Amino acid sequence: MQRQPFAALGLVAALHAPLQPGDPAQKLVELEQRFGEERASWTEFRKQAKTLAQRAEVNAAFPAREFAAEYEALALEAGMGEVAAKAWYGVFRIGYLVEDRELFGRGLERVLTAHMDSSVIGSVMSALAYGAPEWTLPAAQDGMRRILAGTQVKDLRVEALVELAMLVGLDPALGDAGRAEAEQLLKRLESEHGDEDLNAMTGREFAAGARFEIMKLGLGRVAPDFEAVDQEGARFKLSDYRGQVVVLDFWGFV
């Protein structure tokens, strides 16, 4: 039975109709469409969650396991290739979305084990590097290391160097070991891609900025002092506010 996107907070999801025999690529298109509709409805409810308990309730209402089972069945049917890679990415994405660590880990492992040069790797890297829940950090670091070691795609290797350096260099739990690993990665970036354009800056320029951020802007470090002009035209130094709570809002710059 085809169910509608859930219509009320806390609605218990019914099972989707099982996938029928047919072209795996077409079935993936149909599955992605249904998933997108369900996710859009769910997202609206999630925005309204005011507490962790409400957020957990909304997460539990999403038919994550049902969709994940469909994606996994499709991945196994497709075997290898892009359809299988995208289906396993679907499992990973659902785990990330509703903070289901088991689904997250299973989807990520299958993508990294069997689909290293798939088009989904870039999406996986972005998910691991930007806006990911804190509990994904060890998996993100390990995943970036595996991508760096395993991919044959140059752009992905460069991105893995960049993202892994920041992930380990800014991780307080790793401390000096993380900063040392980051430094080796940044030296490799300078050596292999120092003169290349990396999003409006060279590899060397990025490495210099990353070092500054890792060594000077990490959590718990004293912010470097600077002087600027406020909106009234008065000059000030950050150190003028030492001992106070300060919020810095940088905007309107190129």
N, C-alpha and C positions, 0 to 999 in steps of 0.2 A: 504494500500500500504506500503510495506516495504521500508523504506528510508535508504539511506547510511549515515554513519557517516559524519558530516558536513565537506564540502570540502573547505570552505572559511570563513574567519573571518566575523562575522556578519550575516551569513546565517540564515534565519528564518526557524525554524524546522517545518517539516510537522508532522502530527499525525502518530503514529505507528498504525498498525493494532490492533483492539481490541482482547483481549484474548478470545480464543474459549473454549467451555466446555471441560473438561478433568481433568486429575489428577493434583491437585494444586502443588504437589511437582515437577512434570515435568515442569509445566508452570513456576515455580519459576526458575528452571535451565535455561530455555530458556530466560526468562526475564533478569536474571543476565548476561547471555552471551551477549545479545544485549546491555545492559547497560554498560558492560565492554568495548565493542568495541567503543561505543559512547564516553565514558569517556576517553579512550586512545587518540582518535583524538582531543577531546576538550582540554586535558591536554597539548598537544603539542602547541596549539594556546595560551593557557594561559601562558605558559612559555615565550612567545614572548611579552606579554603585558608589556609596559614600564611605563605606568601611571595608576592612579586609574580609569580614564575614559576608557582606553583601557581594563582594567580588568573587569570593569562593562559591557562593550560591549561584551566581551567574555562570561561572566556569563549569560548575557541575551540571547546569541545565543544557549546556551545549552537547550535542550528540557526538562527542569526540571519538569514542570507541567505535561507534557504528561507521562513521566516515573513515576512520583509520583502517578498519577491517576491509572496507571496500578498496581503499588505496593499496593496501598490502596484497589483497587477492589479485588486483590488476597488475601489480608489480611482478608477482610470481608468474602470472599468465604470460606477461610480455617477456620475461626472462632478462634480456639485456637490451641495450639501446636506450634512446631518449625517453620512450614511453615508460619504461621501467624506472629510469632515473627520476623522472618527474613524479611518478607515483610514490616512490620512496621519499622524495622531497615533500610530498603531501603529508606523509606520516610525520616527518620531522616538523613540518610547519604547524600541524595540529598540536603536537606536544608543546611546542614553543608558545602557541597561542593561548592554550588553557593551562599552561604550566604543569603538564603531565610529564614527569621526568622519564618515565619508562618509554613512552611513545617518542619523546624527543631523542633519547639515546638510541633507540632501535633504528629510527629513520636516519639519523646522522651516521650511525655505524655502517648501514648498508650503502648509503651514498658514497662514503669515503672508501669503502672496501671495494666496491664493484663499479663505481661510476665516476672515477676521479676526473676524467676529461669531459664529463657531460656539461651541457650548457647550464645546468642548475648549480654548479659549484660556485659561481659568482654570487648567486642569490643566497646560498648557504653562508658564504663568507660575510656578506652584508648583514645577515641576521645575527651571526655570532658577534660581530664587531659593534653594531649600533643598536642601542636601546634594549639589549638583551637583559633578562633578569640576572641578578647577581649570581644565582646558583648555577648559571650556565658558564661562568668564567673558566673553570678548569677544563670543561669540554671544549670551549672556544680556543683556549691556548693549545690543547692537544690537537684539535682539528686543524688549526693553522699550521702547526708543525708538520702534520701529515700531508696537507696540501702542498706546502713548500717542498717537501721531499718527493712527492709523488706526481705532481702535475707536469705535463709537458708544455703547457700553455704559458708563454712568457708573461703576458699581462697578469695572469693569476699568481705566478711566482712573485712578481713585483709587489702585488697587493698583499700577498701573504707575508712578505718581508716587512712591509710597512705596518700592517695591522698587528702582527705578532709582536713586533718591537714595542708597540704602544701597550698591548695587552699585558705583557710581562713586565715592562718597565714601570708601569703605573700601578701594579698590583702590590698593595702593602703586605699581603701575606707572603710574597716571595722576597721582599726586601732587597738586600744586596745581590742575591743570586739572580733575581729578576732583572735588576739594572745591568748586571754583567752580561746576561743573555741578550738584553736589548742592545747593548753596545756592540756586541759581535754582529748582530743583525744589521745595525746601522752602518757598521764598517763594510759589511758585504754589500749593502745597498750603494754605498759610495763607490766601492770598487767595481761593481758590475753595471751600475746604472747611474753613475754620478752625473753624467752630462745629459741624460735623457730628461724629457719634459714629463713631469708627473703632476698633471692638473695645475698648470700655471707656475710650477716651480721645478727646478732640477732636483735630481736625487740628492745631490750634496746639500742643497738648500733645505730640502725636507729633513735630512738627517740632522742638520744643525738645529732646526727648530724643534725637532723631536727630542734631542738631547736636552735642550733648555727646558722643555716641558717636563721631561722625566726627572731631571735633577732639581728644578726650581719650583715646579707647580704641582707636585704630587700632594696627596692628602697628608695633612699634618706638618707640612713645611711652611716656613715663613715666606709670605709672598714677597717677591722682589719689589723694591720701592720704585716709584716713578712719579713724575711731575706732569700735571695736565692743567687744562683750563675748564672750569665748570660752566654751566649754562648762563651764569651771570657775568662771566668774563673774568672771574677771580682765579688766580693760580693756586694750586694746592698740591700737596704731596700725599701719597697713600699713607706714609708714616705719620702724618698729622693725626690720623685716626686710630693709631695703635691702641689696643685695649678695648676698642669699641666693635660692635657688630657692623660690618660693612658689606654692602651688596654692590658689585660692579656690574654695570649693564653696558656692554659695548654694542653699539648699533649704528647703522647708517654709514658704515665704512665700506670701502672697495678693496 
